[in-house]
Amino acid sequence: MITFNTQNTAMPDIREAEVSAWVRQVAAKYNKVIGDINYIFVNDETILDINRRFIGHDYYTDHIGFDYSEGNALSGDIYISLDTVRTNAEMFGATFDEELHRIIIHGLLHLCGLRDKTSEERAQMQQAEDKALKL
């Protein structure tokens, strides 16, 4: 099951059924199935609080994921800061919707096992995001 929730912000205008089908399609490309994935849309202050309390980082970020996957069944909570998505969209010359979809799939790709700590991993992640966004 894929759910979309909010905490301290308004729900973005997304087509939940279409996004859910897309997320399932991308997961299948990695031979994964969807268990329970919760997308939680938050504001910058909430993501900062989560980052401080659970990750030990003192900065804003576009998303934080908690992976509860077992085997090839993907499960997790993916917190997305809509404030940072909006800022990043402006910075990268993208629309809010384009950037939101990129972050939605970025969180899923982490659950699939992709990482982005090194420059090589970041390049692979961006390539995977671009591929997923074309579906």
C-alpha positions as CSV (number, residue, x, y, z in Angstrom):
1,M,0.0,0.0,0.0
2,I,1.2,3.5,-0.8
3,T,-0.1,6.4,1.2
4,F,0.3,10.1,1.0
5,N,0.0,12.2,4.2
6,T,0.9,15.6,5.5
7,Q,2.3,17.0,8.7
8,N,2.4,20.8,9.3
9,T,1.7,21.6,5.6
10,A,-1.0,21.4,3.0
11,M,-1.3,18.4,0.7
12,P,0.4,19.1,-2.7
13,D,-1.8,18.7,-5.8
14,I,-0.8,15.2,-6.9
15,R,-2.7,12.4,-8.6
16,E,-2.3,9.8,-6.0
17,A,-3.5,6.8,-8.0
18,E,-1.2,7.7,-11.0
19,V,1.8,8.4,-8.8
20,S,1.2,5.1,-6.9
21,A,1.0,3.2,-10.2
22,W,4.2,4.9,-11.3
23,V,6.0,4.0,-8.1
24,R,5.0,0.4,-8.5
25,Q,6.2,0.4,-12.1
26,V,9.6,1.8,-11.0
27,A,9.9,-0.7,-8.2
28,A,9.2,-3.6,-10.6
29,K,12.1,-2.4,-12.8
30,Y,14.3,-3.3,-9.8
31,N,12.5,-6.6,-9.2
32,K,10.8,-5.2,-6.1
33,V,7.3,-5.1,-4.9
34,I,5.6,-2.5,-2.8
35,G,4.9,-3.4,0.8
36,D,3.9,-0.3,2.8
37,I,5.3,3.0,1.7
38,N,4.2,6.2,3.4
39,Y,5.0,9.5,1.8
40,I,4.7,12.3,4.4
41,F,4.8,15.8,3.1
42,V,6.2,18.3,5.7
43,N,7.6,21.8,5.9
44,D,11.2,22.8,6.4
45,E,11.0,23.1,10.2
46,T,9.6,19.6,10.5
47,I,12.3,18.1,8.2
48,L,15.0,19.9,10.2
49,D,13.6,18.5,13.4
50,I,13.5,15.0,12.0
51,N,17.1,15.4,10.7
52,R,18.3,16.6,14.1
53,R,16.5,13.9,16.1
54,F,17.0,10.8,14.0
55,I,20.0,11.5,11.7
56,G,22.0,13.8,13.9
57,H,22.4,16.4,11.1
58,D,21.6,20.1,11.7
59,Y,20.5,21.2,8.2
60,Y,17.5,21.3,5.9
61,T,17.1,18.6,3.3
62,D,14.5,17.7,0.7
63,H,13.8,14.3,2.0
64,I,14.5,11.7,4.7
65,G,13.7,8.1,4.4
66,F,13.3,5.3,6.9
67,D,13.7,1.9,5.3
68,Y,11.7,-1.0,6.7
69,S,12.0,-3.2,3.6
70,E,12.2,-7.0,3.9
71,G,13.6,-9.0,1.1
72,N,12.2,-7.6,-2.2
73,A,9.2,-6.0,-0.5
74,L,9.8,-2.3,-0.2
75,S,8.5,-0.6,2.9
76,G,9.4,2.7,4.5
77,D,8.5,6.2,5.5
78,I,9.6,9.0,3.2
79,Y,9.4,12.5,4.6
80,I,9.5,15.2,1.9
81,S,9.9,18.9,2.7
82,L,7.7,20.8,0.2
83,D,9.5,24.0,1.1
84,T,12.9,22.6,0.0
85,V,11.3,21.0,-3.1
86,R,10.0,24.5,-4.0
87,T,13.4,26.1,-3.4
88,N,15.2,23.4,-5.4
89,A,12.8,23.7,-8.3
90,E,13.6,27.4,-8.6
91,M,17.3,26.7,-8.2
92,F,17.3,24.0,-10.9
93,G,14.9,25.7,-13.3
94,A,12.3,23.0,-12.9
95,T,8.6,23.3,-12.0
96,F,7.5,22.4,-8.5
97,D,5.7,19.3,-9.9
98,E,8.8,18.1,-11.7
99,E,11.0,18.5,-8.6
100,L,8.3,16.8,-6.4
101,H,8.2,13.8,-8.7
102,R,12.0,13.6,-8.7
103,I,12.1,13.5,-4.9
104,I,9.2,11.0,-4.7
105,I,11.1,8.6,-6.9
106,H,14.5,9.5,-5.3
107,G,13.1,8.2,-2.0
108,L,11.9,5.0,-3.7
109,L,15.2,4.4,-5.4
110,H,16.9,4.6,-2.0
111,L,14.5,1.8,-0.8
112,C,15.6,-0.1,-4.0
113,G,19.2,0.1,-2.8
114,L,20.6,3.0,-4.8
115,R,22.9,5.4,-2.9
116,D,24.2,8.9,-3.5
117,K,27.1,9.5,-1.1
118,T,29.9,9.5,-3.8
119,S,30.0,11.4,-7.1
120,E,29.7,8.1,-8.9
121,E,26.7,7.0,-6.9
122,R,25.1,10.5,-7.4
123,A,25.5,10.1,-11.2
124,Q,23.9,6.7,-11.1
125,M,21.1,8.0,-8.9
126,Q,20.4,10.9,-11.3
127,Q,20.4,8.6,-14.3
128,A,17.9,6.3,-12.5
129,E,15.7,9.3,-11.6
130,D,15.8,10.5,-15.2
131,K,14.9,7.1,-16.5
132,A,12.0,6.8,-14.0
133,L,10.7,10.2,-14.8
134,K,10.4,9.3,-18.5
135,L,8.0,6.4,-17.6
